[in-house]
Amino acid sequence: MYRNYAISVSVIKSTRVIRVIKLNVQSLLDSKRKTRYWLVKQMDSNYETINRLCDNHAVALQLETIGKLCKILECTPNDLFIIE
């Protein structure tokens, strides 16, 4: 049985199921009326990294990054990801 698991915009392949995991960062920012610039400052990151997160172009996420996002955006990991 072949299985390939990945986090971010990658496709998860199983024997019968293909699902896409997307980041929900931009929607969370919009609901809190916050900007990407605000998130850059809160995360102590750079604009390019935050753009990749908001535009679903991130290749991988560290657990530390997920934790920071949850704390800053006051959400759970379930709120950060959309599984289609």
Phi and psi restraints in degrees (range 20) as a CNS / XPLOR table:
assign (resid 1 and name C) (resid 2 and name N)
       (resid 2 and name CA) (resid 2 and name C) 1.0 -93.1 20.0 2
assign (resid 2 and name N) (resid 2 and name CA)
       (resid 2 and name C) (resid 3 and name N) 1.0 128.4 20.0 2
assign (resid 2 and name C) (resid 3 and name N)
       (resid 3 and name CA) (resid 3 and name C) 1.0 -136.7 20.0 2
assign (resid 3 and name N) (resid 3 and name CA)
       (resid 3 and name C) (resid 4 and name N) 1.0 136.0 20.0 2
assign (resid 3 and name C) (resid 4 and name N)
       (resid 4 and name CA) (resid 4 and name C) 1.0 -132.4 20.0 2
assign (resid 4 and name N) (resid 4 and name CA)
       (resid 4 and name C) (resid 5 and name N) 1.0 116.2 20.0 2
assign (resid 4 and name C) (resid 5 and name N)
       (resid 5 and name CA) (resid 5 and name C) 1.0 -113.3 20.0 2
assign (resid 5 and name N) (resid 5 and name CA)
       (resid 5 and name C) (resid 6 and name N) 1.0 139.5 20.0 2
assign (resid 5 and name C) (resid 6 and name N)
       (resid 6 and name CA) (resid 6 and name C) 1.0 -150.0 20.0 2
assign (resid 6 and name N) (resid 6 and name CA)
       (resid 6 and name C) (resid 7 and name N) 1.0 154.1 20.0 2
assign (resid 6 and name C) (resid 7 and name N)
       (resid 7 and name CA) (resid 7 and name C) 1.0 -109.9 20.0 2
assign (resid 7 and name N) (resid 7 and name CA)
       (resid 7 and name C) (resid 8 and name N) 1.0 135.7 20.0 2
assign (resid 7 and name C) (resid 8 and name N)
       (resid 8 and name CA) (resid 8 and name C) 1.0 125.9 20.0 2
assign (resid 8 and name N) (resid 8 and name CA)
       (resid 8 and name C) (resid 9 and name N) 1.0 -138.0 20.0 2
assign (resid 8 and name C) (resid 9 and name N)
       (resid 9 and name CA) (resid 9 and name C) 1.0 -86.7 20.0 2
assign (resid 9 and name N) (resid 9 and name CA)
       (resid 9 and name C) (resid 10 and name N) 1.0 4.1 20.0 2
assign (resid 9 and name C) (resid 10 and name N)
       (resid 10 and name CA) (resid 10 and name C) 1.0 -69.3 20.0 2
assign (resid 10 and name N) (resid 10 and name CA)
       (resid 10 and name C) (resid 11 and name N) 1.0 161.5 20.0 2
assign (resid 10 and name C) (resid 11 and name N)
       (resid 11 and name CA) (resid 11 and name C) 1.0 -92.0 20.0 2
assign (resid 11 and name N) (resid 11 and name CA)
       (resid 11 and name C) (resid 12 and name N) 1.0 136.1 20.0 2
assign (resid 11 and name C) (resid 12 and name N)
       (resid 12 and name CA) (resid 12 and name C) 1.0 -97.1 20.0 2
assign (resid 12 and name N) (resid 12 and name CA)
       (resid 12 and name C) (resid 13 and name N) 1.0 122.3 20.0 2
assign (resid 12 and name C) (resid 13 and name N)
       (resid 13 and name CA) (resid 13 and name C) 1.0 -109.2 20.0 2
assign (resid 13 and name N) (resid 13 and name CA)
       (resid 13 and name C) (resid 14 and name N) 1.0 132.5 20.0 2
assign (resid 13 and name C) (resid 14 and name N)
       (resid 14 and name CA) (resid 14 and name C) 1.0 -129.3 20.0 2
assign (resid 14 and name N) (resid 14 and name CA)
       (resid 14 and name C) (resid 15 and name N) 1.0 -172.9 20.0 2
assign (resid 14 and name C) (resid 15 and name N)
       (resid 15 and name CA) (resid 15 and name C) 1.0 -64.6 20.0 2
assign (resid 15 and name N) (resid 15 and name CA)
       (resid 15 and name C) (resid 16 and name N) 1.0 -30.1 20.0 2
assign (resid 15 and name C) (resid 16 and name N)
       (resid 16 and name CA) (resid 16 and name C) 1.0 -132.3 20.0 2
assign (resid 16 and name N) (resid 16 and name CA)
       (resid 16 and name C) (resid 17 and name N) 1.0 -15.3 20.0 2
assign (resid 16 and name C) (resid 17 and name N)
       (resid 17 and name CA) (resid 17 and name C) 1.0 -115.4 20.0 2
assign (resid 17 and name N) (resid 17 and name CA)
       (resid 17 and name C) (resid 18 and name N) 1.0 131.5 20.0 2
assign (resid 17 and name C) (resid 18 and name N)
       (resid 18 and name CA) (resid 18 and name C) 1.0 -120.5 20.0 2
assign (resid 18 and name N) (resid 18 and name CA)
       (resid 18 and name C) (resid 19 and name N) 1.0 120.7 20.0 2
assign (resid 18 and name C) (resid 19 and name N)
       (resid 19 and name CA) (resid 19 and name C) 1.0 -129.2 20.0 2
assign (resid 19 and name N) (resid 19 and name CA)
       (resid 19 and name C) (resid 20 and name N) 1.0 150.8 20.0 2
assign (resid 19 and name C) (resid 20 and name N)
       (resid 20 and name CA) (resid 20 and name C) 1.0 -111.6 20.0 2
assign (resid 20 and name N) (resid 20 and name CA)
       (resid 20 and name C) (resid 21 and name N) 1.0 132.9 20.0 2
assign (resid 20 and name C) (resid 21 and name N)
       (resid 21 and name CA) (resid 21 and name C) 1.0 -105.3 20.0 2
assign (resid 21 and name N) (resid 21 and name CA)
       (resid 21 and name C) (resid 22 and name N) 1.0 121.4 20.0 2
assign (resid 21 and name C) (resid 22 and name N)
       (resid 22 and name CA) (resid 22 and name C) 1.0 -115.3 20.0 2
assign (resid 22 and name N) (resid 22 and name CA)
       (resid 22 and name C) (resid 23 and name N) 1.0 151.6 20.0 2
assign (resid 22 and name C) (resid 23 and name N)
       (resid 23 and name CA) (resid 23 and name C) 1.0 -84.3 20.0 2
assign (resid 23 and name N) (resid 23 and name CA)
       (resid 23 and name C) (resid 24 and name N) 1.0 144.4 20.0 2
assign (resid 23 and name C) (resid 24 and name N)
       (resid 24 and name CA) (resid 24 and name C) 1.0 -110.9 20.0 2
assign (resid 24 and name N) (resid 24 and name CA)
       (resid 24 and name C) (resid 25 and name N) 1.0 24.1 20.0 2
assign (resid 24 and name C) (resid 25 and name N)
       (resid 25 and name CA) (resid 25 and name C) 1.0 -63.3 20.0 2
assign (resid 25 and name N) (resid 25 and name CA)
       (resid 25 and name C) (resid 26 and name N) 1.0 -46.4 20.0 2
assign (resid 25 and name C) (resid 26 and name N)
       (resid 26 and name CA) (resid 26 and name C) 1.0 -62.7 20.0 2
assign (resid 26 and name N) (resid 26 and name CA)
       (resid 26 and name C) (resid 27 and name N) 1.0 -39.9 20.0 2
assign (resid 26 and name C) (resid 27 and name N)
       (resid 27 and name CA) (resid 27 and name C) 1.0 -64.4 20.0 2
assign (resid 27 and name N) (resid 27 and name CA)
       (resid 27 and name C) (resid 28 and name N) 1.0 -39.5 20.0 2
assign (resid 27 and name C) (resid 28 and name N)
       (resid 28 and name CA) (resid 28 and name C) 1.0 -65.8 20.0 2
assign (resid 28 and name N) (resid 28 and name CA)
       (resid 28 and name C) (resid 29 and name N) 1.0 -40.8 20.0 2
assign (resid 28 and name C) (resid 29 and name N)
       (resid 29 and name CA) (resid 29 and name C) 1.0 -61.6 20.0 2
assign (resid 29 and name N) (resid 29 and name CA)
       (resid 29 and name C) (resid 30 and name N) 1.0 -45.4 20.0 2
assign (resid 29 and name C) (resid 30 and name N)
       (resid 30 and name CA) (resid 30 and name C) 1.0 -60.3 20.0 2
assign (resid 30 and name N) (resid 30 and name CA)
       (resid 30 and name C) (resid 31 and name N) 1.0 -42.5 20.0 2
assign (resid 30 and name C) (resid 31 and name N)
       (resid 31 and name CA) (resid 31 and name C) 1.0 -67.6 20.0 2
assign (resid 31 and name N) (resid 31 and name CA)
       (resid 31 and name C) (resid 32 and name N) 1.0 -26.1 20.0 2
assign (resid 31 and name C) (resid 32 and name N)
       (resid 32 and name CA) (resid 32 and name C) 1.0 -96.2 20.0 2
assign (resid 32 and name N) (resid 32 and name CA)
       (resid 32 and name C) (resid 33 and name N) 1.0 1.8 20.0 2
assign (resid 32 and name C) (resid 33 and name N)
       (resid 33 and name CA) (resid 33 and name C) 1.0 55.0 20.0 2
assign (resid 33 and name N) (resid 33 and name CA)
       (resid 33 and name C) (resid 34 and name N) 1.0 45.1 20.0 2
assign (resid 33 and name C) (resid 34 and name N)
       (resid 34 and name CA) (resid 34 and name C) 1.0 -115.4 20.0 2
assign (resid 34 and name N) (resid 34 and name CA)
       (resid 34 and name C) (resid 35 and name N) 1.0 156.5 20.0 2
assign (resid 34 and name C) (resid 35 and name N)
       (resid 35 and name CA) (resid 35 and name C) 1.0 -102.8 20.0 2
assign (resid 35 and name N) (resid 35 and name CA)
       (resid 35 and name C) (resid 36 and name N) 1.0 167.4 20.0 2
assign (resid 35 and name C) (resid 36 and name N)
       (resid 36 and name CA) (resid 36 and name C) 1.0 -64.1 20.0 2
assign (resid 36 and name N) (resid 36 and name CA)
       (resid 36 and name C) (resid 37 and name N) 1.0 -37.4 20.0 2
assign (resid 36 and name C) (resid 37 and name N)
       (resid 37 and name CA) (resid 37 and name C) 1.0 -59.4 20.0 2
assign (resid 37 and name N) (resid 37 and name CA)
       (resid 37 and name C) (resid 38 and name N) 1.0 -42.2 20.0 2
assign (resid 37 and name C) (resid 38 and name N)
       (resid 38 and name CA) (resid 38 and name C) 1.0 -59.1 20.0 2
assign (resid 38 and name N) (resid 38 and name CA)
       (resid 38 and name C) (resid 39 and name N) 1.0 -43.9 20.0 2
assign (resid 38 and name C) (resid 39 and name N)
       (resid 39 and name CA) (resid 39 and name C) 1.0 -66.5 20.0 2
assign (resid 39 and name N) (resid 39 and name CA)
       (resid 39 and name C) (resid 40 and name N) 1.0 -37.8 20.0 2
assign (resid 39 and name C) (resid 40 and name N)
       (resid 40 and name CA) (resid 40 and name C) 1.0 -56.6 20.0 2
assign (resid 40 and name N) (resid 40 and name CA)
       (resid 40 and name C) (resid 41 and name N) 1.0 -46.4 20.0 2
assign (resid 40 and name C) (resid 41 and name N)
       (resid 41 and name CA) (resid 41 and name C) 1.0 -67.6 20.0 2
assign (resid 41 and name N) (resid 41 and name CA)
       (resid 41 and name C) (resid 42 and name N) 1.0 -41.1 20.0 2
assign (resid 41 and name C) (resid 42 and name N)
       (resid 42 and name CA) (resid 42 and name C) 1.0 -67.4 20.0 2
assign (resid 42 and name N) (resid 42 and name CA)
       (resid 42 and name C) (resid 43 and name N) 1.0 -37.8 20.0 2
assign (resid 42 and name C) (resid 43 and name N)
       (resid 43 and name CA) (resid 43 and name C) 1.0 -83.1 20.0 2
assign (resid 43 and name N) (resid 43 and name CA)
       (resid 43 and name C) (resid 44 and name N) 1.0 -11.4 20.0 2
assign (resid 43 and name C) (resid 44 and name N)
       (resid 44 and name CA) (resid 44 and name C) 1.0 54.1 20.0 2
assign (resid 44 and name N) (resid 44 and name CA)
       (resid 44 and name C) (resid 45 and name N) 1.0 52.1 20.0 2
assign (resid 44 and name C) (resid 45 and name N)
       (resid 45 and name CA) (resid 45 and name C) 1.0 -124.7 20.0 2
assign (resid 45 and name N) (resid 45 and name CA)
       (resid 45 and name C) (resid 46 and name N) 1.0 -164.4 20.0 2
assign (resid 45 and name C) (resid 46 and name N)
       (resid 46 and name CA) (resid 46 and name C) 1.0 -118.8 20.0 2
assign (resid 46 and name N) (resid 46 and name CA)
       (resid 46 and name C) (resid 47 and name N) 1.0 163.0 20.0 2
assign (resid 46 and name C) (resid 47 and name N)
       (resid 47 and name CA) (resid 47 and name C) 1.0 -64.8 20.0 2
assign (resid 47 and name N) (resid 47 and name CA)
       (resid 47 and name C) (resid 48 and name N) 1.0 -35.3 20.0 2
assign (resid 47 and name C) (resid 48 and name N)
       (resid 48 and name CA) (resid 48 and name C) 1.0 -61.7 20.0 2
assign (resid 48 and name N) (resid 48 and name CA)
       (resid 48 and name C) (resid 49 and name N) 1.0 -43.7 20.0 2
assign (resid 48 and name C) (resid 49 and name N)
       (resid 49 and name CA) (resid 49 and name C) 1.0 -63.9 20.0 2
assign (resid 49 and name N) (resid 49 and name CA)
       (resid 49 and name C) (resid 50 and name N) 1.0 -45.0 20.0 2
assign (resid 49 and name C) (resid 50 and name N)
       (resid 50 and name CA) (resid 50 and name C) 1.0 -66.1 20.0 2
assign (resid 50 and name N) (resid 50 and name CA)
       (resid 50 and name C) (resid 51 and name N) 1.0 -38.4 20.0 2
assign (resid 50 and name C) (resid 51 and name N)
       (resid 51 and name CA) (resid 51 and name C) 1.0 -59.9 20.0 2
assign (resid 51 and name N) (resid 51 and name CA)
       (resid 51 and name C) (resid 52 and name N) 1.0 -43.0 20.0 2
assign (resid 51 and name C) (resid 52 and name N)
       (resid 52 and name CA) (resid 52 and name C) 1.0 -61.5 20.0 2
assign (resid 52 and name N) (resid 52 and name CA)
       (resid 52 and name C) (resid 53 and name N) 1.0 -40.1 20.0 2
assign (resid 52 and name C) (resid 53 and name N)
       (resid 53 and name CA) (resid 53 and name C) 1.0 -65.9 20.0 2
assign (resid 53 and name N) (resid 53 and name CA)
       (resid 53 and name C) (resid 54 and name N) 1.0 -45.3 20.0 2
assign (resid 53 and name C) (resid 54 and name N)
       (resid 54 and name CA) (resid 54 and name C) 1.0 -71.9 20.0 2
assign (resid 54 and name N) (resid 54 and name CA)
       (resid 54 and name C) (resid 55 and name N) 1.0 -31.3 20.0 2
assign (resid 54 and name C) (resid 55 and name N)
       (resid 55 and name CA) (resid 55 and name C) 1.0 -94.8 20.0 2
assign (resid 55 and name N) (resid 55 and name CA)
       (resid 55 and name C) (resid 56 and name N) 1.0 7.8 20.0 2
assign (resid 55 and name C) (resid 56 and name N)
       (resid 56 and name CA) (resid 56 and name C) 1.0 61.0 20.0 2
assign (resid 56 and name N) (resid 56 and name CA)
       (resid 56 and name C) (resid 57 and name N) 1.0 39.6 20.0 2
assign (resid 56 and name C) (resid 57 and name N)
       (resid 57 and name CA) (resid 57 and name C) 1.0 -112.4 20.0 2
assign (resid 57 and name N) (resid 57 and name CA)
       (resid 57 and name C) (resid 58 and name N) 1.0 11.2 20.0 2
assign (resid 57 and name C) (resid 58 and name N)
       (resid 58 and name CA) (resid 58 and name C) 1.0 -70.6 20.0 2
assign (resid 58 and name N) (resid 58 and name CA)
       (resid 58 and name C) (resid 59 and name N) 1.0 137.1 20.0 2
assign (resid 58 and name C) (resid 59 and name N)
       (resid 59 and name CA) (resid 59 and name C) 1.0 -87.8 20.0 2
assign (resid 59 and name N) (resid 59 and name CA)
       (resid 59 and name C) (resid 60 and name N) 1.0 -37.4 20.0 2
assign (resid 59 and name C) (resid 60 and name N)
       (resid 60 and name CA) (resid 60 and name C) 1.0 -153.2 20.0 2
assign (resid 60 and name N) (resid 60 and name CA)
       (resid 60 and name C) (resid 61 and name N) 1.0 157.9 20.0 2
assign (resid 60 and name C) (resid 61 and name N)
       (resid 61 and name CA) (resid 61 and name C) 1.0 -130.0 20.0 2
assign (resid 61 and name N) (resid 61 and name CA)
       (resid 61 and name C) (resid 62 and name N) 1.0 136.2 20.0 2
assign (resid 61 and name C) (resid 62 and name N)
       (resid 62 and name CA) (resid 62 and name C) 1.0 -83.3 20.0 2
assign (resid 62 and name N) (resid 62 and name CA)
       (resid 62 and name C) (resid 63 and name N) 1.0 152.2 20.0 2
assign (resid 62 and name C) (resid 63 and name N)
       (resid 63 and name CA) (resid 63 and name C) 1.0 -59.7 20.0 2
assign (resid 63 and name N) (resid 63 and name CA)
       (resid 63 and name C) (resid 64 and name N) 1.0 -34.3 20.0 2
assign (resid 63 and name C) (resid 64 and name N)
       (resid 64 and name CA) (resid 64 and name C) 1.0 -61.1 20.0 2
assign (resid 64 and name N) (resid 64 and name CA)
       (resid 64 and name C) (resid 65 and name N) 1.0 -40.0 20.0 2
assign (resid 64 and name C) (resid 65 and name N)
       (resid 65 and name CA) (resid 65 and name C) 1.0 -66.3 20.0 2
assign (resid 65 and name N) (resid 65 and name CA)
       (resid 65 and name C) (resid 66 and name N) 1.0 -42.4 20.0 2
assign (resid 65 and name C) (resid 66 and name N)
       (resid 66 and name CA) (resid 66 and name C) 1.0 -61.3 20.0 2
assign (resid 66 and name N) (resid 66 and name CA)
       (resid 66 and name C) (resid 67 and name N) 1.0 -43.5 20.0 2
assign (resid 66 and name C) (resid 67 and name N)
       (resid 67 and name CA) (resid 67 and name C) 1.0 -61.3 20.0 2
assign (resid 67 and name N) (resid 67 and name CA)
       (resid 67 and name C) (resid 68 and name N) 1.0 -43.9 20.0 2
assign (resid 67 and name C) (resid 68 and name N)
       (resid 68 and name CA) (resid 68 and name C) 1.0 -62.9 20.0 2
assign (resid 68 and name N) (resid 68 and name CA)
       (resid 68 and name C) (resid 69 and name N) 1.0 -45.9 20.0 2
assign (resid 68 and name C) (resid 69 and name N)
       (resid 69 and name CA) (resid 69 and name C) 1.0 -59.7 20.0 2
assign (resid 69 and name N) (resid 69 and name CA)
       (resid 69 and name C) (resid 70 and name N) 1.0 -44.1 20.0 2
assign (resid 69 and name C) (resid 70 and name N)
       (resid 70 and name CA) (resid 70 and name C) 1.0 -62.6 20.0 2
assign (resid 70 and name N) (resid 70 and name CA)
       (resid 70 and name C) (resid 71 and name N) 1.0 -42.8 20.0 2
assign (resid 70 and name C) (resid 71 and name N)
       (resid 71 and name CA) (resid 71 and name C) 1.0 -66.8 20.0 2
assign (resid 71 and name N) (resid 71 and name CA)
       (resid 71 and name C) (resid 72 and name N) 1.0 -47.3 20.0 2
assign (resid 71 and name C) (resid 72 and name N)
       (resid 72 and name CA) (resid 72 and name C) 1.0 -67.6 20.0 2
assign (resid 72 and name N) (resid 72 and name CA)
       (resid 72 and name C) (resid 73 and name N) 1.0 -42.6 20.0 2
assign (resid 72 and name C) (resid 73 and name N)
       (resid 73 and name CA) (resid 73 and name C) 1.0 -89.0 20.0 2
assign (resid 73 and name N) (resid 73 and name CA)
       (resid 73 and name C) (resid 74 and name N) 1.0 0.7 20.0 2
assign (resid 73 and name C) (resid 74 and name N)
       (resid 74 and name CA) (resid 74 and name C) 1.0 52.0 20.0 2
assign (resid 74 and name N) (resid 74 and name CA)
       (resid 74 and name C) (resid 75 and name N) 1.0 58.1 20.0 2
assign (resid 74 and name C) (resid 75 and name N)
       (resid 75 and name CA) (resid 75 and name C) 1.0 -142.6 20.0 2
assign (resid 75 and name N) (resid 75 and name CA)
       (resid 75 and name C) (resid 76 and name N) 1.0 -178.9 20.0 2
assign (resid 75 and name C) (resid 76 and name N)
       (resid 76 and name CA) (resid 76 and name C) 1.0 -108.1 20.0 2
assign (resid 76 and name N) (resid 76 and name CA)
       (resid 76 and name C) (resid 77 and name N) 1.0 164.8 20.0 2
assign (resid 76 and name C) (resid 77 and name N)
       (resid 77 and name CA) (resid 77 and name C) 1.0 -56.5 20.0 2
assign (resid 77 and name N) (resid 77 and name CA)
       (resid 77 and name C) (resid 78 and name N) 1.0 -32.4 20.0 2
assign (resid 77 and name C) (resid 78 and name N)
       (resid 78 and name CA) (resid 78 and name C) 1.0 -61.0 20.0 2
assign (resid 78 and name N) (resid 78 and name CA)
       (resid 78 and name C) (resid 79 and name N) 1.0 -31.3 20.0 2
assign (resid 78 and name C) (resid 79 and name N)
       (resid 79 and name CA) (resid 79 and name C) 1.0 -76.2 20.0 2
assign (resid 79 and name N) (resid 79 and name CA)
       (resid 79 and name C) (resid 80 and name N) 1.0 -24.5 20.0 2
assign (resid 79 and name C) (resid 80 and name N)
       (resid 80 and name CA) (resid 80 and name C) 1.0 -76.9 20.0 2
assign (resid 80 and name N) (resid 80 and name CA)
       (resid 80 and name C) (resid 81 and name N) 1.0 -25.9 20.0 2
assign (resid 80 and name C) (resid 81 and name N)
       (resid 81 and name CA) (resid 81 and name C) 1.0 -117.5 20.0 2
assign (resid 81 and name N) (resid 81 and name CA)
       (resid 81 and name C) (resid 82 and name N) 1.0 143.6 20.0 2
assign (resid 81 and name C) (resid 82 and name N)
       (resid 82 and name CA) (resid 82 and name C) 1.0 -119.2 20.0 2
assign (resid 82 and name N) (resid 82 and name CA)
       (resid 82 and name C) (resid 83 and name N) 1.0 124.1 20.0 2
assign (resid 82 and name C) (resid 83 and name N)
       (resid 83 and name CA) (resid 83 and name C) 1.0 -104.1 20.0 2
assign (resid 83 and name N) (resid 83 and name CA)
       (resid 83 and name C) (resid 84 and name N) 1.0 120.9 20.0 2
